[in-house]
Amino acid sequence: MQSESSAFRELKADLRTRRDRLRVGIDIAKRQHVAQVRLAHTRILEQRFDVANTGADFERLWRHLQQRQAETGVTEIVCAVEPTGTYHEALAQFLEAHGVDVVLVANQVAHHNRRTLDGTWGKSDPKDAHNLCDLLERGVVLFYSLPDERIATLRRLVRLLRAARVELGACKARFRNTLLPRLGPAGDAVPPALLAVLPAPLRRLCPVPAETPRRRGRPRTADPGGEGGAPAGPLPPGLAGECTDLVARLTAVQARLATIEAELVRVAQPLPAYTLLRTIPGIGPTLGAILLAELGDIAWYTHFGQLRKLAGLDIQRVASGQWAGTGRISRCGRPLLRWALYQAALGAARTPCWRARREVLIAKRQGDRFAFLKANVELAAKLLRLVWGVWRSGQPYDPARVDGAPAARPAIASPKARAGRRGAPPLDKGQAEIVEPRGNQAGRSSGRRALRPRSGTSRRA
């Protein structure tokens, strides 16, 4: 049986050539959708067709499409929707149940293509539907498939987990930026006597004195038990009320986090891929569930590059003429997937083998103040490669195949090394060498620029 991803690839391959299809672009909204119906690469059959977000209007839309099918004699219908929240899911499920091929159009692509239709910045629902039909005829669409029930449940739980962690961060920021400065000067540590009066959840958020030793990567927090000292007396009523309210919120959100994480693990444990991913260093129970929810089904992907693009870890660079920028990750795709892989890289670096790998990667970027961050990102990309191999093969992670620190070698060969290669440009011509930024150049778009002198009064080197 042909998989959904294979059927989509065949569909996308001939979207720009076949004329025996109905093309439908639907602008999604909360209350009422707007559709445009076309005969592929021929003519517009329906400039505007309003569809209320109800089951009865979905049936009316389907009857209208069947009528157009009978008039034109086509057998296939392709519908393009823009993912607006979750309002498109009910209509997409209805159309897929009736045999319609549903595809997605990226929001950013639709935004940039809208101005090319008539050269104006105007926006309306009929224009958006026309824009979707235009992109559909050009084949600029994305794969759309609803995951199975377990993966859909994982995605909903991951969404709740993100919201709970955002709320936890807001509680910590409120204490450190609003309440803590009211206890004394922000640059000084909280006195032990005043620290003893604070509730225990807030004592853990207080910074410790600067002379206290600190482990790398851990925030400075006070000892939960407090230190000796005479009691400072009760807090002012207003401040005490704010602290009590914040403690209640903090305790509630921490309990929610524990419940959601436990439910994530319970739902993910029966899945075979979850057991395989847990064998990879750095991937714990929660991160394994997040990876499953973000990746969906590994059968949707045909090569590793698709997975790397989804995580935003693919290397991109800007080049123009004789100038070439430094290669950087694109940071597109799913940010939560990229975050989970980065956290897994931090966890994997606690083992001797992966710590040695990270030290080699840091040494390769000597002088770069972002070397630690870039080394962890590179480890995250390596872990994604392991996720791809383990999940596709169905075999658990084998440390013997990947252990051992990589050899320290430059990412790009020097001009002299490239000069002797077949087809390489001479030393004085061709693209400029791409090097790692150094010192204060780490945040710029490139580490080195090569510009030829221009004709005229002004010359730049």
ChimeraX attribute file (.defattr): number of C-alpha atoms within 10 A of each C-alpha:
attribute: neighborCount
match mode: 1-to-1
recipient: residues
	/A:1	3
	/A:2	6
	/A:3	9
	/A:4	13
	/A:5	16
	/A:6	13
	/A:7	12
	/A:8	19
	/A:9	12
	/A:10	10
	/A:11	16
	/A:12	18
	/A:13	11
	/A:14	13
	/A:15	20
	/A:16	15
	/A:17	12
	/A:18	12
	/A:19	15
	/A:20	16
	/A:21	19
	/A:22	23
	/A:23	27
	/A:24	29
	/A:25	27
	/A:26	29
	/A:27	27
	/A:28	25
	/A:29	19
	/A:30	12
	/A:31	10
	/A:32	15
	/A:33	21
	/A:34	22
	/A:35	27
	/A:36	25
	/A:37	26
	/A:38	21
	/A:39	20
	/A:40	24
	/A:41	18
	/A:42	9
	/A:43	9
	/A:44	17
	/A:45	16
	/A:46	13
	/A:47	14
	/A:48	17
	/A:49	15
	/A:50	16
	/A:51	23
	/A:52	16
	/A:53	18
	/A:54	12
	/A:55	13
	/A:56	10
	/A:57	15
	/A:58	17
	/A:59	14
	/A:60	13
	/A:61	18
	/A:62	15
	/A:63	12
	/A:64	14
	/A:65	16
	/A:66	14
	/A:67	12
	/A:68	18
	/A:69	17
	/A:70	11
	/A:71	9
	/A:72	13
	/A:73	12
	/A:74	16
	/A:75	11
	/A:76	13
	/A:77	21
	/A:78	22
	/A:79	23
	/A:80	26
	/A:81	27
	/A:82	22
	/A:83	18
	/A:84	13
	/A:85	10
	/A:86	10
	/A:87	16
	/A:88	19
	/A:89	15
	/A:90	13
	/A:91	20
	/A:92	21
	/A:93	14
	/A:94	15
	/A:95	20
	/A:96	14
	/A:97	10
	/A:98	10
	/A:99	11
	/A:100	16
	/A:101	19
	/A:102	22
	/A:103	23
	/A:104	18
	/A:105	22
	/A:106	14
	/A:107	13
	/A:108	8
	/A:109	13
	/A:110	17
	/A:111	14
	/A:112	9
	/A:113	16
	/A:114	21
	/A:115	14
	/A:116	11
	/A:117	12
	/A:118	9
	/A:119	9
	/A:120	9
	/A:121	10
	/A:122	9
	/A:123	11
	/A:124	10
	/A:125	18
	/A:126	20
	/A:127	19
	/A:128	23
	/A:129	26
	/A:130	26
	/A:131	22
	/A:132	32
	/A:133	27
	/A:134	21
	/A:135	18
	/A:136	26
	/A:137	23
	/A:138	15
	/A:139	17
	/A:140	18
	/A:141	22
	/A:142	16
	/A:143	15
	/A:144	18
	/A:145	17
	/A:146	12
	/A:147	13
	/A:148	10
	/A:149	9
	/A:150	16
	/A:151	21
	/A:152	14
	/A:153	17
	/A:154	24
	/A:155	21
	/A:156	13
	/A:157	20
	/A:158	22
	/A:159	14
	/A:160	16
	/A:161	20
	/A:162	13
	/A:163	14
	/A:164	19
	/A:165	15
	/A:166	12
	/A:167	16
	/A:168	19
	/A:169	12
	/A:170	12
	/A:171	16
	/A:172	16
	/A:173	14
	/A:174	13
	/A:175	19
	/A:176	16
	/A:177	11
	/A:178	11
	/A:179	16
	/A:180	18
	/A:181	14
	/A:182	12
	/A:183	15
	/A:184	13
	/A:185	10
	/A:186	13
	/A:187	9
	/A:188	12
	/A:189	16
	/A:190	21
	/A:191	16
	/A:192	16
	/A:193	16
	/A:194	19
	/A:195	26
	/A:196	21
	/A:197	16
	/A:198	18
	/A:199	14
	/A:200	15
	/A:201	15
	/A:202	21
	/A:203	20
	/A:204	18
	/A:205	19
	/A:206	22
	/A:207	19
	/A:208	19
	/A:209	15
	/A:210	10
	/A:211	6
	/A:212	9
	/A:213	9
	/A:214	12
	/A:215	8
	/A:216	6
	/A:217	7
	/A:218	7
	/A:219	12
	/A:220	17
	/A:221	15
	/A:222	21
	/A:223	15
	/A:224	16
	/A:225	11
	/A:226	18
	/A:227	13
	/A:228	10
	/A:229	12
	/A:230	10
	/A:231	12
	/A:232	13
	/A:233	10
	/A:234	11
	/A:235	14
	/A:236	8
	/A:237	9
	/A:238	9
	/A:239	14
	/A:240	16
	/A:241	12
	/A:242	13
	/A:243	19
	/A:244	15
	/A:245	11
	/A:246	19
	/A:247	18
	/A:248	12
	/A:249	15
	/A:250	20
	/A:251	13
	/A:252	13
	/A:253	19
	/A:254	15
	/A:255	12
	/A:256	16
	/A:257	19
	/A:258	12
	/A:259	12
	/A:260	18
	/A:261	18
	/A:262	13
	/A:263	15
	/A:264	25
	/A:265	19
	/A:266	13
	/A:267	15
	/A:268	23
	/A:269	14
	/A:270	11
	/A:271	13
	/A:272	11
	/A:273	22
	/A:274	18
	/A:275	16
	/A:276	18
	/A:277	27
	/A:278	19
	/A:279	18
	/A:280	20
	/A:281	20
	/A:282	25
	/A:283	24
	/A:284	17
	/A:285	19
	/A:286	18
	/A:287	22
	/A:288	26
	/A:289	29
	/A:290	27
	/A:291	23
	/A:292	21
	/A:293	24
	/A:294	20
	/A:295	16
	/A:296	19
	/A:297	14
	/A:298	14
	/A:299	13
	/A:300	17
	/A:301	15
	/A:302	11
	/A:303	10
	/A:304	14
	/A:305	13
	/A:306	13
	/A:307	21
	/A:308	21
	/A:309	17
	/A:310	19
	/A:311	27
	/A:312	20
	/A:313	22
	/A:314	19
	/A:315	13
	/A:316	14
	/A:317	14
	/A:318	12
	/A:319	13
	/A:320	8
	/A:321	10
	/A:322	14
	/A:323	18
	/A:324	21
	/A:325	20
	/A:326	20
	/A:327	17
	/A:328	15
	/A:329	17
	/A:330	15
	/A:331	16
	/A:332	14
	/A:333	16
	/A:334	14
	/A:335	14
	/A:336	16
	/A:337	21
	/A:338	24
	/A:339	16
	/A:340	22
	/A:341	28
	/A:342	22
	/A:343	19
	/A:344	23
	/A:345	27
	/A:346	22
	/A:347	16
	/A:348	22
	/A:349	20
	/A:350	13
	/A:351	12
	/A:352	13
	/A:353	15
	/A:354	22
	/A:355	17
	/A:356	17
	/A:357	20
	/A:358	26
	/A:359	15
	/A:360	17
	/A:361	23
	/A:362	21
	/A:363	14
	/A:364	18
	/A:365	18
	/A:366	13
	/A:367	15
	/A:368	19
	/A:369	17
	/A:370	16
	/A:371	19
	/A:372	15
	/A:373	12
	/A:374	18
	/A:375	21
	/A:376	23
	/A:377	22
	/A:378	17
	/A:379	23
	/A:380	25
	/A:381	21
	/A:382	14
	/A:383	21
	/A:384	24
	/A:385	16
	/A:386	19
	/A:387	26
	/A:388	18
	/A:389	15
	/A:390	19
	/A:391	21
	/A:392	13
	/A:393	10
	/A:394	12
	/A:395	13
	/A:396	18
	/A:397	19
	/A:398	12
	/A:399	12
	/A:400	7
	/A:401	7
	/A:402	12
	/A:403	13
	/A:404	13
	/A:405	16
	/A:406	12
	/A:407	10
	/A:408	12
	/A:409	10
	/A:410	11
	/A:411	10
	/A:412	12
	/A:413	13
	/A:414	12
	/A:415	16
	/A:416	10
	/A:417	10
	/A:418	15
	/A:419	15
	/A:420	12
	/A:421	9
	/A:422	7
	/A:423	8
	/A:424	13
	/A:425	14
	/A:426	13
	/A:427	13
	/A:428	9
	/A:429	9
	/A:430	12
	/A:431	17
	/A:432	19
	/A:433	19
	/A:434	20
	/A:435	19
	/A:436	20
	/A:437	20
	/A:438	18
	/A:439	12
	/A:440	11
	/A:441	14
	/A:442	16
	/A:443	13
	/A:444	12
	/A:445	15
	/A:446	21
	/A:447	19
	/A:448	19
	/A:449	15
	/A:450	14
	/A:451	13
	/A:452	10
	/A:453	10
	/A:454	10
	/A:455	7
	/A:456	6
	/A:457	5
	/A:458	7
	/A:459	10
	/A:460	8
	/A:461	8
